[in-house]
């Protein structure tokens, strides 16, 4: 019932969004799967594939090995371990985060394995004056995974400015791919500032305001066991387990969060 209500709520939001009929390129799924199977990946990260579905997710976002791809706020580099080798030969991969300490995880990968990660380009996001940025109109795909809520914290909403920056990076016709922890539409929107979860309607509204249109939504990262009402927000669940050993088995059985997966498009002028 929860999923049905959520679906209806989302449908009411998306009904107001013009869905664009973009081309239907064949997904290079085999090449993505090969990158996911790379032996250079960290075993602990591989163990989380069952929650994050990287092959299906990147195929849904139509990431091609010839693309220029920007990953925003990559943290320790979970997706970097896949995207860097996938794009190394014919594409370009930017890791963009807080300059410069926010990219320490990527620098660590580069220091440990230059052969795999040496071509990764670093940029600032959000960028302050004088910091290196992704060139305007240069990206085929901009991706961010479970990060939109980070822009809502501490009472300072940087979300709209961030979406405008994503729009600036992309070529006309380019793709913005977002995976985010999903807050049920009926919940108080104030929970977005502290729980780690976001409403689909909120993410869509920010994207629309920046100029994007919704292309397609996927349930590839859905988890119906997640009710999004935990005592320590999304961090109650794995992999964080903020409550440590309290009810750990319960939260392990639920698994990682329920997530929206949305592909947006920057319109062609």
MARRO-827260 format. One record per residue (C-alpha): residue number from 1; residue in three letters; x, y, z. Coordinates in Angstrom, 3 decimals. Example, Ala and Ser with C-alpha at 12.3 -4.5 7.8 and 13.67 -1.06 7.14 Angstrom:
% residues 2
<marpa num="1" residuo="ala" u="12.300" v="-4.500" w="7.800"/>
<marpa num="2" residuo="ser" u="13.670" v="-1.060" w="7.140"/>
% end
This chain:
% residues 269
<marpa num="1" residuo="unk" u="0.000" v="0.000" w="0.000"/>
<marpa num="2" residuo="unk" u="2.842" v="2.401" w="0.888"/>
<marpa num="3" residuo="unk" u="4.406" v="1.883" w="-2.548"/>
<marpa num="4" residuo="unk" u="1.072" v="2.438" w="-4.307"/>
<marpa num="5" residuo="unk" u="0.464" v="5.702" w="-2.436"/>
<marpa num="6" residuo="unk" u="4.012" v="6.841" w="-3.100"/>
<marpa num="7" residuo="unk" u="3.622" v="6.059" w="-6.789"/>
<marpa num="8" residuo="unk" u="0.394" v="8.065" w="-6.984"/>
<marpa num="9" residuo="unk" u="2.016" v="11.004" w="-5.204"/>
<marpa num="10" residuo="unk" u="4.970" v="10.961" w="-7.542"/>
<marpa num="11" residuo="unk" u="2.677" v="10.721" w="-10.555"/>
<marpa num="12" residuo="unk" u="0.886" v="13.894" w="-9.476"/>
<marpa num="13" residuo="unk" u="4.206" v="15.723" w="-9.381"/>
<marpa num="14" residuo="unk" u="5.558" v="14.402" w="-12.635"/>
<marpa num="15" residuo="unk" u="2.285" v="15.064" w="-14.468"/>
<marpa num="16" residuo="unk" u="3.225" v="18.719" w="-14.489"/>
<marpa num="17" residuo="unk" u="6.641" v="17.982" w="-15.946"/>
<marpa num="18" residuo="unk" u="7.091" v="17.755" w="-19.682"/>
<marpa num="19" residuo="unk" u="8.540" v="14.353" w="-20.426"/>
<marpa num="20" residuo="unk" u="11.020" v="14.556" w="-23.275"/>
<marpa num="21" residuo="unk" u="11.312" v="11.911" w="-25.914"/>
<marpa num="22" residuo="unk" u="15.032" v="11.661" w="-26.319"/>
<marpa num="23" residuo="unk" u="16.790" v="9.130" w="-28.474"/>
<marpa num="24" residuo="unk" u="16.988" v="5.542" w="-27.393"/>
<marpa num="25" residuo="unk" u="20.679" v="4.661" w="-27.697"/>
<marpa num="26" residuo="unk" u="21.626" v="1.084" w="-26.976"/>
<marpa num="27" residuo="unk" u="23.033" v="0.752" w="-23.471"/>
<marpa num="28" residuo="unk" u="26.636" v="-0.478" w="-23.425"/>
<marpa num="29" residuo="unk" u="25.595" v="-2.813" w="-20.636"/>
<marpa num="30" residuo="unk" u="28.331" v="-5.357" w="-21.253"/>
<marpa num="31" residuo="unk" u="31.072" v="-2.749" w="-20.878"/>
<marpa num="32" residuo="unk" u="29.478" v="-1.430" w="-17.701"/>
<marpa num="33" residuo="unk" u="29.227" v="-4.940" w="-16.273"/>
<marpa num="34" residuo="unk" u="32.895" v="-5.515" w="-17.080"/>
<marpa num="35" residuo="unk" u="33.863" v="-2.366" w="-15.159"/>
<marpa num="36" residuo="unk" u="31.688" v="-3.442" w="-12.239"/>
<marpa num="37" residuo="unk" u="33.510" v="-6.783" w="-12.248"/>
<marpa num="38" residuo="unk" u="36.930" v="-5.118" w="-12.237"/>
<marpa num="39" residuo="unk" u="39.432" v="-6.751" w="-9.878"/>
<marpa num="40" residuo="unk" u="40.690" v="-3.302" w="-8.832"/>
<marpa num="41" residuo="unk" u="37.495" v="-2.649" w="-6.878"/>
<marpa num="42" residuo="unk" u="37.580" v="-2.800" w="-3.095"/>
<marpa num="43" residuo="unk" u="35.978" v="-6.044" w="-1.819"/>
<marpa num="44" residuo="unk" u="33.949" v="-4.136" w="0.777"/>
<marpa num="45" residuo="unk" u="32.491" v="-1.987" w="-2.010"/>
<marpa num="46" residuo="unk" u="31.700" v="-5.013" w="-4.151"/>
<marpa num="47" residuo="unk" u="29.735" v="-6.458" w="-1.234"/>
<marpa num="48" residuo="unk" u="27.358" v="-3.480" w="-1.474"/>
<marpa num="49" residuo="unk" u="26.459" v="-4.047" w="-5.126"/>
<marpa num="50" residuo="unk" u="23.299" v="-5.887" w="-4.025"/>
<marpa num="51" residuo="unk" u="22.013" v="-2.607" w="-2.562"/>
<marpa num="52" residuo="unk" u="23.363" v="-0.170" w="-5.153"/>
<marpa num="53" residuo="unk" u="22.848" v="-2.107" w="-8.411"/>
<marpa num="54" residuo="unk" u="25.641" v="-0.298" w="-10.273"/>
<marpa num="55" residuo="unk" u="25.255" v="-2.080" w="-13.623"/>
<marpa num="56" residuo="unk" u="21.518" v="-1.434" w="-13.821"/>
<marpa num="57" residuo="unk" u="21.886" v="2.111" w="-12.499"/>
<marpa num="58" residuo="unk" u="24.588" v="3.220" w="-14.941"/>
<marpa num="59" residuo="unk" u="22.761" v="1.513" w="-17.800"/>
<marpa num="60" residuo="unk" u="19.593" v="3.403" w="-16.850"/>
<marpa num="61" residuo="unk" u="21.577" v="6.653" w="-16.927"/>
<marpa num="62" residuo="unk" u="22.927" v="5.601" w="-20.366"/>
<marpa num="63" residuo="unk" u="26.550" v="6.236" w="-19.493"/>
<marpa num="64" residuo="unk" u="28.679" v="5.422" w="-22.551"/>
<marpa num="65" residuo="unk" u="32.437" v="4.695" w="-22.447"/>
<marpa num="66" residuo="unk" u="33.054" v="7.680" w="-24.754"/>
<marpa num="67" residuo="unk" u="31.232" v="10.177" w="-22.513"/>
<marpa num="68" residuo="unk" u="32.560" v="13.018" w="-20.430"/>
<marpa num="69" residuo="unk" u="31.117" v="12.171" w="-17.022"/>
<marpa num="70" residuo="unk" u="31.114" v="14.296" w="-13.877"/>
<marpa num="71" residuo="unk" u="30.466" v="12.639" w="-10.533"/>
<marpa num="72" residuo="unk" u="29.554" v="15.127" w="-7.825"/>
<marpa num="73" residuo="unk" u="30.648" v="14.670" w="-4.207"/>
<marpa num="74" residuo="unk" u="32.211" v="11.228" w="-4.772"/>
<marpa num="75" residuo="unk" u="33.297" v="10.748" w="-1.147"/>
<marpa num="76" residuo="unk" u="35.514" v="7.704" w="-0.804"/>
<marpa num="77" residuo="unk" u="35.064" v="6.804" w="-4.449"/>
<marpa num="78" residuo="unk" u="32.549" v="3.959" w="-4.457"/>
<marpa num="79" residuo="unk" u="31.426" v="4.749" w="-8.008"/>
<marpa num="80" residuo="unk" u="34.877" v="6.063" w="-8.926"/>
<marpa num="81" residuo="unk" u="36.124" v="2.474" w="-8.736"/>
<marpa num="82" residuo="unk" u="33.709" v="1.673" w="-11.576"/>
<marpa num="83" residuo="unk" u="33.629" v="4.869" w="-13.622"/>
<marpa num="84" residuo="unk" u="37.376" v="5.513" w="-13.766"/>
<marpa num="85" residuo="unk" u="38.277" v="2.253" w="-15.558"/>
<marpa num="86" residuo="unk" u="35.081" v="2.382" w="-17.623"/>
<marpa num="87" residuo="unk" u="35.964" v="5.830" w="-19.034"/>
<marpa num="88" residuo="unk" u="39.758" v="5.571" w="-19.011"/>
<marpa num="89" residuo="unk" u="40.321" v="4.637" w="-22.653"/>
<marpa num="90" residuo="unk" u="37.813" v="6.736" w="-24.607"/>
<marpa num="91" residuo="unk" u="36.003" v="8.976" w="-22.145"/>
<marpa num="92" residuo="unk" u="36.710" v="11.579" w="-19.493"/>
<marpa num="93" residuo="unk" u="35.863" v="11.330" w="-15.806"/>
<marpa num="94" residuo="unk" u="35.706" v="14.273" w="-13.399"/>
<marpa num="95" residuo="unk" u="35.405" v="13.845" w="-9.653"/>
<marpa num="96" residuo="unk" u="33.998" v="17.118" w="-8.323"/>
<marpa num="97" residuo="unk" u="33.687" v="17.933" w="-4.644"/>
<marpa num="98" residuo="unk" u="34.592" v="20.379" w="-1.909"/>
<marpa num="99" residuo="unk" u="37.992" v="21.812" w="-2.771"/>
<marpa num="100" residuo="unk" u="40.253" v="20.265" w="-1.899"/>
<marpa num="101" residuo="unk" u="39.771" v="18.108" w="1.197"/>
<marpa num="102" residuo="unk" u="36.440" v="16.799" w="-0.056"/>
<marpa num="103" residuo="unk" u="38.370" v="14.918" w="-2.733"/>
<marpa num="104" residuo="unk" u="40.811" v="13.212" w="-0.385"/>
<marpa num="105" residuo="unk" u="39.179" v="9.841" w="-1.025"/>
<marpa num="106" residuo="unk" u="39.847" v="10.163" w="-4.746"/>
<marpa num="107" residuo="unk" u="43.400" v="11.342" w="-4.152"/>
<marpa num="108" residuo="unk" u="43.956" v="8.282" w="-2.001"/>
<marpa num="109" residuo="unk" u="42.827" v="6.037" w="-4.868"/>
<marpa num="110" residuo="unk" u="45.132" v="7.895" w="-7.255"/>
<marpa num="111" residuo="unk" u="48.085" v="7.496" w="-4.912"/>
<marpa num="112" residuo="unk" u="47.460" v="3.792" w="-4.424"/>
<marpa num="113" residuo="unk" u="46.778" v="2.910" w="-8.090"/>
<marpa num="114" residuo="unk" u="47.866" v="5.492" w="-10.650"/>
<marpa num="115" residuo="unk" u="47.360" v="3.031" w="-13.498"/>
<marpa num="116" residuo="unk" u="43.611" v="2.867" w="-12.790"/>
<marpa num="117" residuo="unk" u="42.913" v="6.342" w="-11.410"/>
<marpa num="118" residuo="unk" u="45.666" v="8.549" w="-12.800"/>
<marpa num="119" residuo="unk" u="43.430" v="10.004" w="-15.525"/>
<marpa num="120" residuo="unk" u="40.713" v="11.120" w="-13.111"/>
<marpa num="121" residuo="unk" u="40.295" v="14.907" w="-13.284"/>
<marpa num="122" residuo="unk" u="39.520" v="16.834" w="-10.094"/>
<marpa num="123" residuo="unk" u="37.266" v="19.878" w="-9.863"/>
<marpa num="124" residuo="unk" u="35.522" v="21.920" w="-7.192"/>
<marpa num="125" residuo="unk" u="31.818" v="21.565" w="-6.410"/>
<marpa num="126" residuo="unk" u="30.324" v="23.794" w="-5.216"/>
<marpa num="127" residuo="unk" u="33.132" v="26.035" w="-6.428"/>
<marpa num="128" residuo="unk" u="34.419" v="29.234" w="-4.851"/>
<marpa num="129" residuo="unk" u="36.208" v="31.936" w="-6.792"/>
<marpa num="130" residuo="unk" u="39.537" v="30.764" w="-8.143"/>
<marpa num="131" residuo="unk" u="38.854" v="27.058" w="-7.684"/>
<marpa num="132" residuo="unk" u="39.004" v="24.716" w="-10.721"/>
<marpa num="133" residuo="unk" u="35.628" v="23.946" w="-12.252"/>
<marpa num="134" residuo="unk" u="34.207" v="21.605" w="-14.868"/>
<marpa num="135" residuo="unk" u="34.061" v="23.651" w="-18.102"/>
<marpa num="136" residuo="unk" u="30.623" v="24.922" w="-19.038"/>
<marpa num="137" residuo="unk" u="28.767" v="22.786" w="-21.564"/>
<marpa num="138" residuo="unk" u="31.421" v="20.068" w="-21.528"/>
<marpa num="139" residuo="unk" u="29.722" v="17.108" w="-19.806"/>
<marpa num="140" residuo="unk" u="27.578" v="14.451" w="-21.428"/>
<marpa num="141" residuo="unk" u="26.488" v="13.105" w="-18.045"/>
<marpa num="142" residuo="unk" u="26.469" v="14.506" w="-14.509"/>
<marpa num="143" residuo="unk" u="25.873" v="11.979" w="-11.733"/>
<marpa num="144" residuo="unk" u="25.395" v="12.220" w="-8.008"/>
<marpa num="145" residuo="unk" u="24.587" v="9.405" w="-5.633"/>
<marpa num="146" residuo="unk" u="22.847" v="10.003" w="-2.285"/>
<marpa num="147" residuo="unk" u="24.094" v="13.579" w="-1.992"/>
<marpa num="148" residuo="unk" u="21.227" v="16.008" w="-2.587"/>
<marpa num="149" residuo="unk" u="20.272" v="15.931" w="1.098"/>
<marpa num="150" residuo="unk" u="23.779" v="17.140" w="1.984"/>
<marpa num="151" residuo="unk" u="22.944" v="20.458" w="0.334"/>
<marpa num="152" residuo="unk" u="19.985" v="21.011" w="2.699"/>
<marpa num="153" residuo="unk" u="21.841" v="20.739" w="6.000"/>
<marpa num="154" residuo="unk" u="22.726" v="23.310" w="8.663"/>
<marpa num="155" residuo="unk" u="19.864" v="25.625" w="7.767"/>
<marpa num="156" residuo="unk" u="21.626" v="26.780" w="4.604"/>
<marpa num="157" residuo="unk" u="19.870" v="25.537" w="1.487"/>
<marpa num="158" residuo="unk" u="22.470" v="25.361" w="-1.292"/>
<marpa num="159" residuo="unk" u="20.373" v="22.989" w="-3.365"/>
<marpa num="160" residuo="unk" u="19.091" v="25.355" w="-6.045"/>
<marpa num="161" residuo="unk" u="22.496" v="26.849" w="-6.700"/>
<marpa num="162" residuo="unk" u="23.922" v="23.350" w="-6.989"/>
<marpa num="163" residuo="unk" u="21.329" v="22.323" w="-9.584"/>
<marpa num="164" residuo="unk" u="22.096" v="25.457" w="-11.572"/>
<marpa num="165" residuo="unk" u="25.762" v="24.492" w="-11.525"/>
<marpa num="166" residuo="unk" u="24.897" v="20.980" w="-12.751"/>
<marpa num="167" residuo="unk" u="22.944" v="22.554" w="-15.596"/>
<marpa num="168" residuo="unk" u="25.910" v="24.777" w="-16.497"/>
<marpa num="169" residuo="unk" u="28.267" v="21.790" w="-16.752"/>
<marpa num="170" residuo="unk" u="26.108" v="19.814" w="-19.173"/>
<marpa num="171" residuo="unk" u="25.926" v="19.947" w="-22.934"/>
<marpa num="172" residuo="unk" u="22.476" v="20.586" w="-24.418"/>
<marpa num="173" residuo="unk" u="20.772" v="17.197" w="-24.474"/>
<marpa num="174" residuo="unk" u="23.003" v="15.985" w="-21.629"/>
<marpa num="175" residuo="unk" u="21.887" v="13.770" w="-18.754"/>
<marpa num="176" residuo="unk" u="21.661" v="14.457" w="-15.044"/>
<marpa num="177" residuo="unk" u="21.392" v="11.201" w="-13.085"/>
<marpa num="178" residuo="unk" u="20.341" v="11.324" w="-9.439"/>
<marpa num="179" residuo="unk" u="20.063" v="8.574" w="-6.851"/>
<marpa num="180" residuo="unk" u="18.783" v="9.816" w="-3.483"/>
<marpa num="181" residuo="unk" u="17.289" v="8.461" w="-0.267"/>
<marpa num="182" residuo="unk" u="13.510" v="8.749" w="-0.687"/>
<marpa num="183" residuo="unk" u="11.199" v="10.421" w="1.826"/>
<marpa num="184" residuo="unk" u="7.485" v="9.549" w="1.464"/>
<marpa num="185" residuo="unk" u="5.535" v="12.413" w="-0.050"/>
<marpa num="186" residuo="unk" u="3.145" v="12.672" w="2.905"/>
<marpa num="187" residuo="unk" u="5.939" v="13.452" w="5.376"/>
<marpa num="188" residuo="unk" u="6.803" v="16.912" w="6.676"/>
<marpa num="189" residuo="unk" u="9.318" v="18.472" w="4.288"/>
<marpa num="190" residuo="unk" u="11.305" v="19.690" w="7.307"/>
<marpa num="191" residuo="unk" u="12.579" v="16.118" w="7.627"/>
<marpa num="192" residuo="unk" u="14.653" v="16.723" w="4.499"/>
<marpa num="193" residuo="unk" u="16.986" v="18.951" w="6.496"/>
<marpa num="194" residuo="unk" u="17.900" v="16.351" w="9.104"/>
<marpa num="195" residuo="unk" u="16.902" v="12.803" w="8.145"/>
<marpa num="196" residuo="unk" u="19.027" v="12.294" w="5.034"/>
<marpa num="197" residuo="unk" u="15.880" v="11.587" w="2.993"/>
<marpa num="198" residuo="unk" u="14.379" v="13.783" w="0.254"/>
<marpa num="199" residuo="unk" u="10.972" v="13.813" w="-1.425"/>
<marpa num="200" residuo="unk" u="10.833" v="13.041" w="-5.128"/>
<marpa num="201" residuo="unk" u="8.689" v="16.155" w="-5.557"/>
<marpa num="202" residuo="unk" u="11.409" v="18.310" w="-3.969"/>
<marpa num="203" residuo="unk" u="14.182" v="16.943" w="-6.161"/>
<marpa num="204" residuo="unk" u="12.032" v="17.357" w="-9.269"/>
<marpa num="205" residuo="unk" u="11.166" v="20.936" w="-8.294"/>
<marpa num="206" residuo="unk" u="14.816" v="21.908" w="-7.830"/>
<marpa num="207" residuo="unk" u="15.705" v="20.343" w="-11.173"/>
<marpa num="208" residuo="unk" u="12.828" v="22.048" w="-13.001"/>
<marpa num="209" residuo="unk" u="13.757" v="25.415" w="-11.555"/>
<marpa num="210" residuo="unk" u="17.272" v="24.979" w="-12.937"/>
<marpa num="211" residuo="unk" u="15.897" v="24.184" w="-16.396"/>
<marpa num="212" residuo="unk" u="15.920" v="20.387" w="-16.465"/>
<marpa num="213" residuo="unk" u="13.093" v="18.139" w="-17.583"/>
<marpa num="214" residuo="unk" u="12.337" v="14.657" w="-16.286"/>
<marpa num="215" residuo="unk" u="13.183" v="11.958" w="-18.780"/>
<marpa num="216" residuo="unk" u="12.473" v="8.803" w="-16.785"/>
<marpa num="217" residuo="unk" u="12.280" v="7.366" w="-13.267"/>
<marpa num="218" residuo="unk" u="13.366" v="3.898" w="-12.202"/>
<marpa num="219" residuo="unk" u="12.716" v="1.691" w="-9.177"/>
<marpa num="220" residuo="unk" u="16.036" v="-0.123" w="-9.572"/>
<marpa num="221" residuo="unk" u="17.222" v="1.178" w="-6.184"/>
<marpa num="222" residuo="unk" u="13.912" v="0.879" w="-4.340"/>
<marpa num="223" residuo="unk" u="13.709" v="-0.874" w="-0.972"/>
<marpa num="224" residuo="unk" u="10.108" v="-1.327" w="0.283"/>
<marpa num="225" residuo="unk" u="11.406" v="-2.440" w="3.702"/>
<marpa num="226" residuo="unk" u="12.654" v="1.078" w="4.422"/>
<marpa num="227" residuo="unk" u="9.969" v="3.209" w="6.115"/>
<marpa num="228" residuo="unk" u="12.252" v="6.265" w="6.329"/>
<marpa num="229" residuo="unk" u="11.303" v="7.036" w="9.937"/>
<marpa num="230" residuo="unk" u="14.309" v="5.805" w="11.890"/>
<marpa num="231" residuo="unk" u="15.618" v="7.379" w="15.124"/>
<marpa num="232" residuo="unk" u="18.902" v="8.503" w="13.534"/>
<marpa num="233" residuo="unk" u="17.555" v="9.076" w="10.042"/>
<marpa num="234" residuo="unk" u="18.994" v="7.191" w="7.112"/>
<marpa num="235" residuo="unk" u="22.218" v="6.655" w="9.060"/>
<marpa num="236" residuo="unk" u="20.368" v="4.200" w="11.320"/>
<marpa num="237" residuo="unk" u="20.526" v="1.715" w="8.449"/>
<marpa num="238" residuo="unk" u="23.583" v="0.028" w="6.964"/>
<marpa num="239" residuo="unk" u="26.287" v="0.798" w="6.180"/>
<marpa num="240" residuo="unk" u="26.480" v="3.484" w="8.906"/>
<marpa num="241" residuo="unk" u="24.602" v="1.788" w="11.786"/>
<marpa num="242" residuo="unk" u="24.674" v="4.973" w="13.866"/>
<marpa num="243" residuo="unk" u="22.982" v="3.134" w="16.771"/>
<marpa num="244" residuo="unk" u="25.884" v="0.678" w="16.686"/>
<marpa num="245" residuo="unk" u="24.725" v="-2.613" w="18.231"/>
<marpa num="246" residuo="unk" u="21.209" v="-1.458" w="19.153"/>
<marpa num="247" residuo="unk" u="18.780" v="-3.460" w="16.987"/>
<marpa num="248" residuo="unk" u="21.607" v="-4.052" w="14.526"/>
<marpa num="249" residuo="unk" u="20.154" v="-7.319" w="13.230"/>
<marpa num="250" residuo="unk" u="16.829" v="-5.568" w="12.568"/>
<marpa num="251" residuo="unk" u="18.456" v="-2.850" w="10.505"/>
<marpa num="252" residuo="unk" u="20.729" v="-5.292" w="8.707"/>
<marpa num="253" residuo="unk" u="17.632" v="-7.221" w="7.616"/>
<marpa num="254" residuo="unk" u="16.104" v="-4.019" w="6.210"/>
<marpa num="255" residuo="unk" u="19.256" v="-3.229" w="4.251"/>
<marpa num="256" residuo="unk" u="20.275" v="0.085" w="2.741"/>
<marpa num="257" residuo="unk" u="17.749" v="2.850" w="2.143"/>
<marpa num="258" residuo="unk" u="14.875" v="3.120" w="-0.283"/>
<marpa num="259" residuo="unk" u="16.120" v="5.317" w="-3.133"/>
<marpa num="260" residuo="unk" u="14.697" v="7.289" w="-6.010"/>
<marpa num="261" residuo="unk" u="16.570" v="6.992" w="-9.309"/>
<marpa num="262" residuo="unk" u="15.785" v="9.785" w="-11.767"/>
<marpa num="263" residuo="unk" u="17.205" v="10.663" w="-15.180"/>
<marpa num="264" residuo="unk" u="16.842" v="14.331" w="-16.092"/>
<marpa num="265" residuo="unk" u="17.737" v="15.993" w="-19.395"/>
<marpa num="266" residuo="unk" u="19.078" v="19.443" w="-20.228"/>
<marpa num="267" residuo="unk" u="16.909" v="20.510" w="-23.175"/>
<marpa num="268" residuo="unk" u="18.456" v="21.189" w="-26.554"/>
<marpa num="269" residuo="unk" u="18.050" v="24.813" w="-27.506"/>
% end
